[in-house]
């Protein structure tokens, strides 16, 4: 190989290594915006939100329930993740900003909980005082209670 070819190869390799070394990485973790730290939210679907991070190409969402360790639940390019939660859950969450060839940059941890229903359902059927013959099938009906996951 001639001197010119060797010089070109060295030059091109230097450019490749320099571009890898100069990878633009997120400088910090995302700022979590909702739910606020210490908040109480209704059960059902809750959307976790955070601010975008310059140079991040994606985000990894971590969640822990009821004191369990946090674990990753999703990778996304969005700045939100919707999760479904039962009543009476304690949730801890964080988000990592990610980019290729860069270490993840984690947010602070936020914690929130879901409230439990305090209302009782109103019985609709059968009407109060209804008398049934033996063997009659009885169908009960009631108003929904916001946040109830089931009825006993």
C-alpha positions in Angstrom: 0.0 0.0 0.0 1.4 3.4 -1.0 2.0 6.3 1.4 -0.9 8.2 0.1 -3.3 5.3 0.6 -2.0 4.8 4.1 -2.4 8.5 4.9 -6.0 8.5 3.6 -6.8 5.4 5.6 -5.4 6.9 8.8 -7.3 10.1 8.1 -10.6 8.4 7.6 -10.2 6.2 10.7 -9.4 9.3 12.7 -12.6 10.9 11.5 -14.7 7.8 12.4 -13.1 7.6 15.9 -13.5 11.3 16.4 -17.2 11.3 15.5 -17.8 8.4 17.9 -15.9 10.1 20.6 -17.9 13.3 20.1 -21.3 11.6 20.4 -23.8 14.1 21.7 -25.2 12.8 25.0 -28.0 14.0 27.2 -26.5 16.1 30.0 -29.1 15.4 32.6 -32.2 13.3 33.3 -35.7 14.4 32.5 -37.7 16.6 34.7 -40.8 14.7 35.8 -44.0 16.8 35.5 -47.0 14.6 36.3 -48.2 13.1 38.6 -46.4 15.5 41.0 -44.3 14.0 43.7 -46.6 13.1 46.7 -49.8 13.4 44.6 -52.9 11.3 45.0 -54.6 10.3 41.7 -57.6 8.3 40.8 -57.3 4.6 39.9 -57.5 3.5 36.3 -55.3 5.0 33.6 -52.7 7.5 34.6 -50.3 9.2 32.2 -46.7 9.8 33.5 -45.3 12.9 31.9 -41.8 14.5 31.7 -40.0 17.3 29.9 -37.9 16.4 26.9 -34.1 16.3 27.3 -31.9 17.9 24.6 -29.9 15.2 22.7 -32.0 12.3 24.1 -33.2 9.9 21.4 -35.5 8.0 23.7 -36.6 7.3 27.2 -36.7 4.3 29.5 -39.6 4.4 32.1 -39.1 2.7 35.4 -41.9 1.9 37.9 -42.1 0.2 41.3 -45.4 -0.6 43.0 -46.1 -0.8 46.8 -42.4 -0.6 47.8 -41.1 -3.1 45.3 -37.8 -2.1 43.5 -38.2 -0.1 40.4 -37.9 -2.0 37.1 -38.1 -0.8 33.5 -41.5 -1.1 32.0 -41.1 0.6 28.6 -38.8 2.3 26.1 -40.3 5.2 24.2 -39.4 8.2 22.1 -42.4 10.1 23.6 -42.3 12.2 26.8 -45.2 10.3 28.4 -46.3 6.8 29.3 -49.8 5.7 30.2 -50.2 3.0 32.9 -53.2 1.3 34.5 -53.3 1.2 38.3 -55.7 -0.3 40.8 -57.1 1.6 43.8 -54.8 1.9 46.8 -51.5 1.5 45.1 -48.3 3.3 46.0 -46.2 4.1 42.9 -42.6 5.2 42.6 -41.2 6.1 39.1 -38.3 7.6 37.3 -37.3 8.1 33.7 -33.9 7.7 32.0 -32.9 9.9 29.0 -31.0 7.7 26.5 -28.9 8.2 23.3 -26.7 5.8 21.4 -23.2 5.3 22.9 -24.2 7.4 25.9 -24.8 6.4 29.5 -28.5 6.9 30.6 -29.2 10.0 32.5 -31.9 9.4 35.2 -34.5 11.7 36.6 -35.2 12.0 40.4 -37.7 9.5 41.7 -41.3 10.7 42.2 -43.9 8.9 44.3 -47.7 9.1 44.2 -50.6 6.9 45.2 -54.0 6.0 43.9 -57.0 6.7 46.1 -59.6 4.1 47.1 -63.3 4.7 46.6 -65.1 5.9 49.7 -68.7 6.0 48.3 -71.1 3.1 48.5 -73.1 2.1 45.4 -76.8 2.9 45.3 -78.9 -0.3 44.8 -81.2 0.1 41.7 -82.6 -3.4 41.3 -84.5 -5.0 42.8 -86.5 -2.2 44.4 -86.5 -2.1 48.2 -89.3 -4.4 49.6 -89.7 -6.6 46.5 -90.9 -10.1 47.4 -89.8 -13.0 45.3 -91.1 -16.5 44.9 -88.9 -19.4 45.8 -86.7 -20.3 42.8 -87.0 -16.9 41.2 -83.7 -15.7 39.6 -82.9 -12.3 41.1 -80.7 -9.8 39.2 -79.1 -7.0 41.2 -78.2 -3.7 39.7 -76.4 -0.7 41.2 -74.8 2.7 40.3 -71.1 2.6 39.5 -68.7 4.0 42.1 -65.9 6.1 40.6 -62.6 4.2 41.0 -64.1 0.9 42.0 -62.2 -2.0 40.4 -64.8 -4.6 41.5 -67.9 -5.1 43.7 -68.5 -7.8 46.3 
